[in-house]
Amino acid sequence: MSMDTSSCFISLLILGLAVTLAGVTPQVEARAFFVFGDSLVDNGNNNYLATTARADAPPYGVDYPTHRATGRFSNGLNIPDLISEAIGSEPTLPYLAPELRGQKLLVGANFASAGIGILNDTGVQFLNIIRIGQQLQYFQQYQQRVSALIGPEQAQRLVNEALVLMTLGGNDFVNNYYLVPFSARSRQFALPDYVVYLISEYRKILVRVHGLGARRVLVTGTGPLGCVPAERATRSRNGECAAELQRAAALFNPQLVQMIAELNREIGSDVFIAANAYQMNMDFVTNPQAFGRFNGVGLCTVASNLCPNRDIYAFWDPFHPTEKANRIIVSTIVTGDAKYMHPMNLSTIMALDSRV
């Protein structure tokens, strides 16, 4: 072969390789994970907003791998981080984070924003937060971005096969109905009627999530609202759980489970999975000894003094769990029985979906 012929052959080979590489699109490897909700699952979106509902300063994040505040309302990892661990995926980035682009999009995204609720008037005191309707609009925008990256069919498949976490409801009581005496909502509704209204509005949200392609959605109920340190301190005389907020949770959670079961029957598939966050939290609030040396009542940052061993506390701040408590909760989401997870736990979901 002459020098000219050899050079021509090599040039054609390089050109062909370049064309081939240009046509390669990023591949979806692990199951994508999407998160919607409030401060229990926000991992930093509010850092990018002009709002008072932020966790971007010490001591938040003291036990996070970087030992820096990230916007998570915890001393370390939060529930979405630990679910990502359980499904073998890297943690999702906040949707507003500039780093969420390219291949990172295929991991999923966290749309959650501290302060929001089921209702649009929940959390108005926090000003600029991403209400649930806007979170779902961002989810649509996300799908358009992924479609441009890997094509419409692959993007649809990624969303259909993804795991979704939805955590809403607590703020609709704490930061709305019970925020101030004689609040607008408490004048409009008696508590049982307010709960019925919340459930009807939540149903619309879940129907919309399904319409946007979600096929496996973990829906957490509210925790024991009256047992968080903030409510014990302001609404009880002797540190007991605040009865009225406990009543609200006791009304809301069973109706949420019932609504989810009805929705699954209508769809003809177990799309929505109810996670009994109330019972998961009450286990270590009422019986902390079962989890070793564990304080199920107090919080770790009393008067801004950081306790030296965060692993023996259930609560990190007046409202939010420590990483240790989050690990107990997620372990129950993964392996819990029908007392906690209905109609199945996360390990069963993963086993079923791996056969498809």
HUDASUL-V793048 format. One record per residue. N is the residue number from 0. RES is the residue in three letters. PHI is phi in whole degrees, -180 to 180 (none if undefined). Layout:
((N & RES & PHI) (N & RES & PHI))
This chain:
((0 & MET & none) (1 & SER & -72) (2 & MET & -60) (3 & ASP & -65) (4 & THR & -65) (5 & SER & -63) (6 & SER & -64) (7 & CYS & -65) (8 & PHE & -62) (9 & ILE & -64) (10 & SER & -62) (11 & LEU & -65) (12 & LEU & -64) (13 & ILE & -64) (14 & LEU & -63) (15 & GLY & -63) (16 & LEU & -65) (17 & ALA & -63) (18 & VAL & -64) (19 & THR & -62) (20 & LEU & -65) (21 & ALA & -65) (22 & GLY & -85) (23 & VAL & -81) (24 & THR & -100) (25 & PRO & -57) (26 & GLN & -103) (27 & VAL & -80) (28 & GLU & -106) (29 & ALA & -91) (30 & ARG & -67) (31 & ALA & -73) (32 & PHE & -139) (33 & PHE & -123) (34 & VAL & -127) (35 & PHE & -128) (36 & GLY & 146) (37 & ASP & -113) (38 & SER & -66) (39 & LEU & -65) (40 & VAL & -129) (41 & ASP & -68) (42 & ASN & -117) (43 & GLY & 137) (44 & ASN & -60) (45 & ASN & -69) (46 & ASN & -60) (47 & TYR & -98) (48 & LEU & -122) (49 & ALA & -84) (50 & THR & -146) (51 & THR & -85) (52 & ALA & -86) (53 & ARG & -134) (54 & ALA & -135) (55 & ASP & -107) (56 & ALA & -138) (57 & PRO & -58) (58 & PRO & -89) (59 & TYR & -54) (60 & GLY & 82) (61 & VAL & -59) (62 & ASP & -108) (63 & TYR & -68) (64 & PRO & -50) (65 & THR & -87) (66 & HIS & 60) (67 & ARG & -125) (68 & ALA & -68) (69 & THR & -116) (70 & GLY & 105) (71 & ARG & -79) (72 & PHE & -87) (73 & SER & -161) (74 & ASN & -75) (75 & GLY & -148) (76 & LEU & -76) (77 & ASN & -109) (78 & ILE & -60) (79 & PRO & -60) (80 & ASP & -57) (81 & LEU & -76) (82 & ILE & -68) (83 & SER & -57) (84 & GLU & -57) (85 & ALA & -65) (86 & ILE & -96) (87 & GLY & 75) (88 & SER & -120) (89 & GLU & -77) (90 & PRO & -61) (91 & THR & -75) (92 & LEU & -88) (93 & PRO & -60) (94 & TYR & -61) (95 & LEU & -82) (96 & ALA & -69) (97 & PRO & -60) (98 & GLU & -72) (99 & LEU & -79) (100 & ARG & -159) (101 & GLY & 58) (102 & GLN & -58) (103 & LYS & -60) (104 & LEU & -62) (105 & LEU & -74) (106 & VAL & -73) (107 & GLY & 121) (108 & ALA & -164) (109 & ASN & -109) (110 & PHE & -102) (111 & ALA & -66) (112 & SER & -145) (113 & ALA & -57) (114 & GLY & 101) (115 & ILE & -85) (116 & GLY & -143) (117 & ILE & -68) (118 & LEU & -94) (119 & ASN & -71) (120 & ASP & -88) (121 & THR & -78) (122 & GLY & 76) (123 & VAL & -61) (124 & GLN & -68) (125 & PHE & -89) (126 & LEU & 65) (127 & ASN & -91) (128 & ILE & -128) (129 & ILE & -92) (130 & ARG & -66) (131 & ILE & -61) (132 & GLY & -61) (133 & GLN & -70) (134 & GLN & -59) (135 & LEU & -71) (136 & GLN & -65) (137 & TYR & -64) (138 & PHE & -63) (139 & GLN & -62) (140 & GLN & -62) (141 & TYR & -57) (142 & GLN & -63) (143 & GLN & -65) (144 & ARG & -65) (145 & VAL & -70) (146 & SER & -60) (147 & ALA & -67) (148 & LEU & -86) (149 & ILE & -124) (150 & GLY & 96) (151 & PRO & -60) (152 & GLU & -67) (153 & GLN & -66) (154 & ALA & -64) (155 & GLN & -63) (156 & ARG & -65) (157 & LEU & -58) (158 & VAL & -69) (159 & ASN & -62) (160 & GLU & -92) (161 & ALA & -75) (162 & LEU & -100) (163 & VAL & -123) (164 & LEU & -117) (165 & MET & -126) (166 & THR & -130) (167 & LEU & -141) (168 & GLY & 122) (169 & GLY & -59) (170 & ASN & -67) (171 & ASP & -67) (172 & PHE & -99) (173 & VAL & -67) (174 & ASN & -111) (175 & ASN & -150) (176 & TYR & -57) (177 & TYR & -105) (178 & LEU & -61) (179 & VAL & -135) (180 & PRO & -60) (181 & PHE & 58) (182 & SER & -62) (183 & ALA & -57) (184 & ARG & -70) (185 & SER & -73) (186 & ARG & -78) (187 & GLN & -79) (188 & PHE & -130) (189 & ALA & -70) (190 & LEU & -54) (191 & PRO & -60) (192 & ASP & -71) (193 & TYR & -63) (194 & VAL & -63) (195 & VAL & -59) (196 & TYR & -63) (197 & LEU & -59) (198 & ILE & -63) (199 & SER & -66) (200 & GLU & -73) (201 & TYR & -64) (202 & ARG & -58) (203 & LYS & -62) (204 & ILE & -65) (205 & LEU & -66) (206 & VAL & -61) (207 & ARG & -68) (208 & VAL & -60) (209 & HIS & -63) (210 & GLY & -64) (211 & LEU & -88) (212 & GLY & 112) (213 & ALA & -70) (214 & ARG & -125) (215 & ARG & -139) (216 & VAL & -126) (217 & LEU & -81) (218 & VAL & -117) (219 & THR & -90) (220 & GLY & -75) (221 & THR & -76) (222 & GLY & -75) (223 & PRO & -74) (224 & LEU & -57) (225 & GLY & -80) (226 & CYS & -101) (227 & VAL & -70) (228 & PRO & -54) (229 & ALA & -61) (230 & GLU & -78) (231 & ARG & -60) (232 & ALA & -70) (233 & THR & -103) (234 & ARG & -120) (235 & SER & -130) (236 & ARG & -86) (237 & ASN & -121) (238 & GLY & 83) (239 & GLU & -76) (240 & CYS & -64) (241 & ALA & -71) (242 & ALA & -62) (243 & GLU & -68) (244 & LEU & -71) (245 & GLN & -65) (246 & ARG & -63) (247 & ALA & -61) (248 & ALA & -64) (249 & ALA & -67) (250 & LEU & -79) (251 & PHE & -70) (252 & ASN & -64) (253 & PRO & -63) (254 & GLN & -68) (255 & LEU & -65) (256 & VAL & -60) (257 & GLN & -63) (258 & MET & -63) (259 & ILE & -64) (260 & ALA & -62) (261 & GLU & -65) (262 & LEU & -65) (263 & ASN & -62) (264 & ARG & -64) (265 & GLU & -63) (266 & ILE & -74) (267 & GLY & 86) (268 & SER & -159) (269 & ASP & -83) (270 & VAL & -73) (271 & PHE & -103) (272 & ILE & -117) (273 & ALA & -88) (274 & ALA & -108) (275 & ASN & -82) (276 & ALA & -64) (277 & TYR & -59) (278 & GLN & -68) (279 & MET & -58) (280 & ASN & -73) (281 & MET & -63) (282 & ASP & -57) (283 & PHE & -90) (284 & VAL & -75) (285 & THR & -92) (286 & ASN & -138) (287 & PRO & -64) (288 & GLN & -62) (289 & ALA & -66) (290 & PHE & -110) (291 & GLY & 90) (292 & ARG & -78) (293 & PHE & -142) (294 & ASN & -94) (295 & GLY & -89) (296 & VAL & -117) (297 & GLY & -72) (298 & LEU & -113) (299 & CYS & -88) (300 & THR & -120) (301 & VAL & -58) (302 & ALA & 51) (303 & SER & 67) (304 & ASN & -92) (305 & LEU & -76) (306 & CYS & -72) (307 & PRO & -73) (308 & ASN & -124) (309 & ARG & -68) (310 & ASP & -71) (311 & ILE & -103) (312 & TYR & -119) (313 & ALA & -80) (314 & PHE & -109) (315 & TRP & -88) (316 & ASP & -133) (317 & PRO & -61) (318 & PHE & -130) (319 & HIS & -115) (320 & PRO & -73) (321 & THR & -75) (322 & GLU & -59) (323 & LYS & -59) (324 & ALA & -65) (325 & ASN & -60) (326 & ARG & -65) (327 & ILE & -64) (328 & ILE & -62) (329 & VAL & -70) (330 & SER & -59) (331 & THR & -72) (332 & ILE & -60) (333 & VAL & -75) (334 & THR & -123) (335 & GLY & -63) (336 & ASP & -86) (337 & ALA & -65) (338 & LYS & -64) (339 & TYR & -113) (340 & MET & -128) (341 & HIS & -139) (342 & PRO & -89) (343 & MET & -159) (344 & ASN & -94) (345 & LEU & -68) (346 & SER & -65) (347 & THR & -68) (348 & ILE & -57) (349 & MET & -65) (350 & ALA & -66) (351 & LEU & -62) (352 & ASP & -72) (353 & SER & -72) (354 & ARG & -88) (355 & VAL & -75))
